[in-house]
Amino acid sequence: MTLSEEGRNRVLSLWQEYCAALLRYAKKELGQSSPSGGPYGEAEDIVSEAFERLMIHYERYENLTDEQIKSILIRTVRNLSVDAYRRRKRLPVPLSVSEPDGEDAPDSPLRNPENRTPEEIVVSEDNIRRMKAMIRSLTPALRDVLEMRLIEERANGEIAEELGIPESVVRQRFSRARKALKNKWEEEEHG
């Protein structure tokens, strides 16, 4: 992972420009609303990992525009956040009297992911694959609105302007996409 001086400067520039926004996005995805950044600095770790991956694979991306790289970083942060969030939601967290949330317990799977069983790891990764497949199965119109809202964090007005449709249609498509994903998920879980 040896970057040229130009590559290092570009990654540093991208870090300075997008780090704060990516951090807010990761915290939102993880459900971390506290100013301290939530448990164990997960959001900071995720953003750092996204930039680390960019540096490792920089030769693939060096000819892309900054906007295109931003899109890749957003997707990477989203994927890492979804994985971390699902891992947290799926794993039983031991509770103790002194730590009511159980988040700081030394044996907590959140603190020590090595405590996860192979089955828990497979379930988490399987769920991510299932959700990605479900999103890909949406119609392009629904998928575009969903990705612009959730991944790119665009406002309804921006999406409407870019797609050339009324804002009410954006809201309707977003709602339909979420409902379709929920229904597909429930069908697979119960069917």
C-alpha positions as CSV (number, residue, x, y, z in Angstrom):
1,M,0.0,0.0,0.0
2,T,2.5,2.6,-1.2
3,L,0.8,5.7,-2.4
4,S,2.5,8.4,-4.5
5,E,2.8,11.9,-3.0
6,E,0.0,13.0,-5.2
7,G,-2.2,10.1,-4.1
8,R,-1.5,10.8,-0.4
9,N,-2.4,14.4,-0.9
10,R,-5.6,13.6,-2.7
11,V,-6.7,11.1,0.0
12,L,-5.9,13.7,2.6
13,S,-7.9,16.3,0.8
14,L,-10.8,13.8,0.5
15,W,-10.5,13.1,4.2
16,Q,-10.6,16.8,5.1
17,E,-13.6,17.4,2.8
18,Y,-15.8,14.4,3.5
19,C,-14.8,13.0,6.9
20,A,-17.3,15.0,9.0
21,A,-20.2,14.2,6.7
22,L,-19.3,10.5,6.5
23,L,-19.0,10.4,10.3
24,R,-22.5,11.9,10.7
25,Y,-23.8,9.4,8.2
26,A,-22.2,6.4,10.0
27,K,-23.6,7.6,13.4
28,K,-27.0,7.9,11.9
29,E,-26.8,4.4,10.3
30,L,-25.6,3.0,13.6
31,G,-28.3,4.8,15.7
32,Q,-25.7,6.8,17.6
33,S,-27.3,10.1,18.4
34,S,-25.2,11.0,21.4
35,P,-22.6,13.8,21.0
36,S,-19.9,11.5,22.4
37,G,-20.1,9.3,19.3
38,G,-21.8,6.3,20.9
39,P,-20.2,3.1,22.1
40,Y,-16.6,2.4,21.3
41,G,-16.3,5.0,18.6
42,E,-17.8,2.6,16.0
43,A,-18.6,5.4,13.6
44,E,-15.0,6.7,13.7
45,D,-13.7,3.2,13.2
46,I,-16.0,2.7,10.2
47,V,-15.0,6.0,8.5
48,S,-11.4,5.2,9.1
49,E,-11.8,1.8,7.6
50,A,-13.5,3.2,4.5
51,F,-10.6,5.5,3.9
52,E,-8.1,2.7,4.6
53,R,-9.9,0.7,1.9
54,L,-9.7,3.6,-0.5
55,M,-5.9,3.9,0.1
56,I,-5.4,0.1,-0.3
57,H,-7.3,0.1,-3.6
58,Y,-6.4,3.6,-4.7
59,E,-5.0,2.6,-8.1
60,R,-8.6,1.5,-9.0
61,Y,-10.0,4.9,-8.2
62,E,-7.2,7.4,-9.1
63,N,-8.8,8.3,-12.4
64,L,-12.3,8.9,-10.9
65,T,-13.6,12.3,-10.0
66,D,-13.8,13.4,-6.3
67,E,-17.6,13.1,-6.6
68,Q,-17.3,9.5,-7.8
69,I,-14.9,8.7,-5.0
70,K,-17.3,10.3,-2.5
71,S,-20.0,8.0,-3.7
72,I,-17.8,5.0,-3.2
73,L,-16.9,6.2,0.3
74,I,-20.6,6.6,1.1
75,R,-21.4,3.1,0.0
76,T,-18.5,1.7,1.9
77,V,-19.5,3.5,5.1
78,R,-23.1,2.4,4.6
79,N,-22.1,-1.3,4.1
80,L,-19.8,-1.2,7.1
81,S,-22.4,0.5,9.2
82,V,-25.2,-1.9,8.2
83,D,-22.9,-4.8,9.1
84,A,-22.0,-3.3,12.5
85,Y,-25.6,-2.4,13.3
86,R,-26.9,-5.8,12.4
87,R,-24.2,-7.5,14.3
88,R,-25.2,-5.5,17.4
89,K,-28.9,-6.1,17.0
90,R,-28.4,-9.9,16.4
91,L,-26.0,-10.6,19.2
92,P,-27.3,-11.1,22.8
93,V,-25.8,-8.5,25.1
94,P,-25.3,-9.7,28.6
95,L,-26.8,-7.3,31.2
96,S,-25.3,-6.5,34.5
97,V,-26.7,-4.6,37.5
98,S,-23.9,-1.9,37.3
99,E,-24.3,-1.4,33.6
100,P,-27.9,-1.5,32.7
101,D,-27.4,-1.4,29.0
102,G,-24.8,-4.1,29.1
103,E,-22.7,-2.2,26.5
104,D,-19.6,-1.9,28.7
105,A,-19.6,-5.4,30.0
106,P,-16.2,-7.0,29.3
107,D,-17.7,-10.2,27.9
108,S,-20.1,-8.3,25.7
109,P,-19.9,-9.4,22.0
110,L,-20.1,-5.7,21.1
111,R,-16.9,-5.0,23.0
112,N,-15.2,-8.3,21.9
113,P,-16.5,-9.4,18.5
114,E,-14.3,-12.5,18.7
115,N,-16.9,-13.9,21.2
116,R,-19.3,-14.3,18.2
117,T,-20.1,-17.8,17.1
118,P,-19.5,-18.9,13.5
119,E,-23.3,-19.2,13.2
120,E,-23.8,-15.5,14.3
121,I,-21.2,-14.4,11.8
122,V,-22.8,-16.3,8.9
123,V,-26.3,-15.1,9.8
124,S,-25.1,-11.5,9.8
125,E,-23.3,-11.8,6.5
126,D,-26.2,-13.7,5.0
127,N,-28.7,-11.0,6.0
128,I,-26.5,-8.4,4.3
129,R,-26.5,-10.5,1.1
130,R,-30.2,-11.0,1.3
131,M,-30.9,-7.2,1.7
132,K,-28.6,-6.3,-1.2
133,A,-30.4,-8.9,-3.4
134,M,-33.8,-7.4,-2.3
135,I,-32.6,-3.9,-3.2
136,R,-31.4,-5.1,-6.6
137,S,-34.8,-6.7,-7.2
138,L,-36.6,-3.4,-6.9
139,T,-37.6,-1.5,-10.0
140,P,-35.0,1.0,-11.1
141,A,-37.4,3.9,-10.3
142,L,-37.8,2.7,-6.7
143,R,-34.1,1.7,-6.3
144,D,-32.8,5.0,-7.5
145,V,-35.0,7.0,-5.0
146,L,-34.1,4.6,-2.2
147,E,-30.4,4.9,-2.8
148,M,-30.4,8.7,-3.3
149,R,-32.3,9.1,0.0
150,L,-30.5,6.5,2.2
151,I,-27.0,6.3,0.7
152,E,-26.5,9.8,-0.6
153,E,-28.7,11.4,2.0
154,R,-30.3,13.7,-0.5
155,A,-33.4,15.8,0.3
156,N,-36.6,15.0,-1.6
157,G,-36.4,18.3,-3.5
158,E,-32.9,17.4,-4.8
159,I,-34.0,14.0,-5.9
160,A,-37.1,15.4,-7.6
161,E,-35.0,17.9,-9.5
162,E,-32.4,15.4,-10.6
163,L,-35.0,12.8,-11.7
164,G,-37.3,15.4,-13.2
165,I,-40.3,14.3,-11.1
166,P,-42.5,16.0,-8.5
167,E,-41.5,15.8,-4.9
168,S,-44.7,14.0,-4.0
169,V,-43.6,11.2,-6.4
170,V,-40.2,11.0,-4.7
171,R,-42.0,10.5,-1.3
172,Q,-44.3,8.0,-2.8
173,R,-41.5,5.9,-4.4
174,F,-39.4,6.0,-1.2
175,S,-42.4,4.8,0.8
176,R,-43.1,2.0,-1.8
177,A,-39.5,0.9,-1.8
178,R,-39.3,0.7,2.0
179,K,-42.6,-1.2,2.1
180,A,-41.5,-3.6,-0.7
181,L,-38.3,-4.4,1.2
182,K,-40.1,-4.9,4.4
183,N,-42.6,-7.2,2.8
184,K,-39.9,-9.2,1.0
185,W,-37.9,-9.5,4.2
186,E,-41.0,-10.7,6.2
187,E,-41.9,-13.2,3.4
188,E,-38.5,-14.8,3.6
189,E,-38.5,-14.8,7.4
190,H,-41.9,-16.4,7.7
191,G,-42.3,-18.2,4.4
